[in-house]
Amino acid sequence: MGRYDILERMIECGIVAVIRTDSPEDLLDVTKALYDGGIISLEITMTVPSAIEYLPKVKKALGKDAIVGMGTVLDSETARMAILAGADFIVSPVLKKEIINLCHRYDKIAVPGAYTPTEILTAWEEGADVVKLFPADTLGPKYIKAIHGPMPYIRISPTGGVSLENVGEFIKAGACFVGVGGHLVDKKVIAEKKFEILTERAKSYIEEIKKARS
């Protein structure tokens, strides 16, 4: 499946779960719980120990319908290692043209980070499939709507501070999908092995996104 087909599925889902765990052993349980709740797009961050090593294990465990990417990627060398391990998409908190170019060389989705209008436009002109608005909580949903005034064609994914309470507002403001980390993937829940809570939270996010789009 090419990157455009995968991107279409990510947009249809409306949410990417941003996963940061202290132990890589928790990844399989966490990703399965979120996937069972309807979130098919899963971002494993490079801050997870042995993240690249565990990425193919997650993909194998979840099956071909899951979309698994690598986040917090800061250079093209890391992007390449992640892609060779099976990453479907690469997310970065910063904008680096070489990461975008590397992703497209392998027909993978590039989601670089940007903040200002100039950075957002630059990322898009450099070939970003989606621009990650980060950190989104300092700007809010209205910022996306404002950006889409002069630049309605840019696909924007807010990440950082997206919660169950405001996810609908971000979608209504024009986010193609949102990135949700700590508000969804709670480290305390993981430590207590209450993975069923993650599944229920995932379902709640999916429901809020559906309501906002309708």
C-alpha positions in Angstrom: 0.0 0.0 0.0 1.5 3.4 -1.0 1.7 6.4 1.2 -1.3 8.2 -0.3 -3.5 5.2 0.5 -2.1 5.0 4.0 -2.6 8.8 4.5 -6.2 8.5 3.4 -6.8 5.8 6.1 -5.0 8.0 8.8 -7.2 10.9 7.9 -10.3 8.7 8.0 -9.4 7.5 11.5 -8.8 11.1 12.6 -6.3 10.4 15.4 -2.8 9.2 15.8 -1.9 7.8 19.3 1.5 9.1 20.4 3.1 6.5 22.5 5.8 7.1 25.1 6.5 4.3 27.5 9.3 3.9 30.0 9.6 0.2 29.0 9.5 -1.3 25.5 7.9 -4.4 26.9 4.7 -2.4 27.4 4.4 -1.5 23.8 2.7 -4.6 22.6 0.0 -4.4 25.3 -0.5 -0.6 24.8 -0.7 -0.6 21.1 -3.1 -3.6 21.1 -5.3 -1.9 23.6 -5.5 1.3 21.5 -6.0 -0.6 18.3 -8.8 -2.6 19.9 -10.4 0.8 20.7 -10.4 1.8 17.1 -7.2 3.8 16.7 -5.4 2.2 13.8 -2.6 4.9 13.6 0.0 4.4 16.2 3.2 6.5 16.6 6.0 5.0 18.7 8.3 7.7 19.8 12.1 7.4 19.7 12.1 8.2 23.4 10.9 4.7 24.1 14.0 2.5 24.8 14.7 0.1 21.8 11.8 1.8 19.9 13.1 0.8 16.4 13.7 -2.8 17.6 10.2 -3.2 18.8 8.4 -1.5 15.9 8.3 -4.6 13.7 7.1 -6.7 16.6 4.2 -4.3 17.1 3.4 -4.5 13.4 3.5 -8.2 13.4 1.3 -8.5 16.5 -1.4 -6.1 15.2 -1.6 -7.3 11.6 -1.6 -5.6 8.2 -4.5 -3.2 9.0 -2.5 -1.3 11.6 -0.6 1.8 10.6 2.6 2.1 12.7 5.0 5.0 12.5 8.0 6.4 14.3 7.9 9.8 16.1 10.4 12.2 17.7 12.7 11.6 14.7 15.3 14.3 14.5 17.5 13.2 11.6 17.3 11.4 8.3 19.6 8.5 9.5 17.0 7.7 12.2 14.2 8.0 9.8 15.9 5.5 7.4 16.4 3.0 10.2 12.8 3.3 11.3 11.5 2.9 7.7 13.7 -0.2 7.2 12.2 -1.6 10.4 8.8 -1.1 8.9 7.6 2.4 9.8 4.6 3.5 7.7 5.2 7.2 8.6 7.7 9.4 10.2 6.9 12.3 12.6 9.3 15.0 13.7 8.9 17.9 16.1 11.0 20.0 13.8 11.3 20.7 10.0 14.2 19.1 8.2 14.0 18.8 4.4 16.3 15.8 4.4 13.8 13.8 6.5 11.0 14.6 4.1 13.1 13.7 1.1 14.2 10.4 2.8 10.6 9.5 3.6 9.5 10.1 0.0 12.4 8.1 -1.4 10.9 5.1 0.4 7.3 6.2 -0.4 6.5 6.8 3.3 4.5 9.6 4.9 6.5 12.6 6.3 5.0 14.7 9.1 7.4 17.4 10.1 6.7 19.9 12.9 6.1 23.6 12.5 4.7 26.4 14.6 4.6 29.8 12.8 2.7 30.5 9.5 6.1 30.8 7.7 7.3 27.4 9.1 4.0 25.7 8.2 4.1 27.0 4.6 7.8 26.1 4.3 7.1 22.6 5.5 4.3 22.2 3.0 6.4 23.6 0.1 9.2 21.2 1.1 6.8 18.3 0.5 5.3 17.5 3.9 2.3 15.1 3.6 0.9 16.6 6.8 2.3 19.4 8.9 2.5 18.7 12.6 1.4 21.8 14.6 3.5 21.6 17.7 2.9 22.4 20.5 -0.8 22.9 19.7 -2.0 23.7 23.2 -0.2 27.0 23.2 -2.1 28.1 20.1 -5.5 26.3 20.3 -8.0 25.3 17.6 -8.6 28.9 16.4 -5.0 29.0 15.2 -5.7 26.2 12.7 -8.7 28.0 11.4 -6.7 31.2 11.1 -3.9 29.4 9.1 -6.5 27.9 6.8 -7.8 31.3 5.9 -4.9 32.1 3.5 -3.7 28.5 3.2 -6.8 26.2 3.2 -5.0 23.5 1.2 -2.4 22.6 4.0 -3.1 19.5 5.9 -2.5 20.2 9.6 -2.2 17.8 12.6 -2.2 19.4 16.0 -0.2 17.6 18.6 0.5 18.5 22.2 -2.3 19.3 24.6 -5.1 17.6 22.6 -7.5 16.1 25.0 -10.9 14.4 25.0 -12.4 17.8 26.0 -11.0 19.7 23.0 -10.4 17.1 20.3 -13.7 18.0 18.7 -12.8 21.6 18.5 -9.5 20.9 16.8 -11.3 18.7 14.2 -14.0 21.3 13.6 -11.2 23.9 13.1 -9.8 21.9 10.2 -7.3 19.4 11.6 -7.0 16.4 9.2 -6.2 14.3 12.2 -4.9 14.9 15.7 -2.0 13.5 17.6 -2.7 12.6 21.2 -0.2 11.5 23.8 -0.3 11.8 27.5 -4.1 12.5 27.7 -4.7 9.1 26.0 -1.6 7.0 26.9 -1.5 7.5 30.6 1.7 6.2 32.2 0.0 5.5 35.5 -2.6 3.3 33.7 0.3 1.5 31.9 2.2 1.0 35.2 -0.9 -0.6 36.8 -1.4 -2.8 33.7 -5.0 -1.5 33.3 -4.9 -1.7 29.5 -8.6 -2.0 29.2 -8.8 1.7 30.2 -6.8 2.6 27.2 -9.2 0.8 25.0 -12.2 2.7 26.4 -10.4 6.0 26.1 -9.6 5.2 22.5 -13.2 4.5 21.8 -14.2 7.8 23.4 -11.8 9.8 21.2 -13.1 8.0 18.1 -16.6 8.9 19.1 -15.8 12.6 19.7 -14.1 12.8 16.3 -17.1 11.3 14.6 -19.4 13.8 16.4 -17.3 16.7 15.3 -17.2 15.6 11.7 -20.9 15.1 11.5 
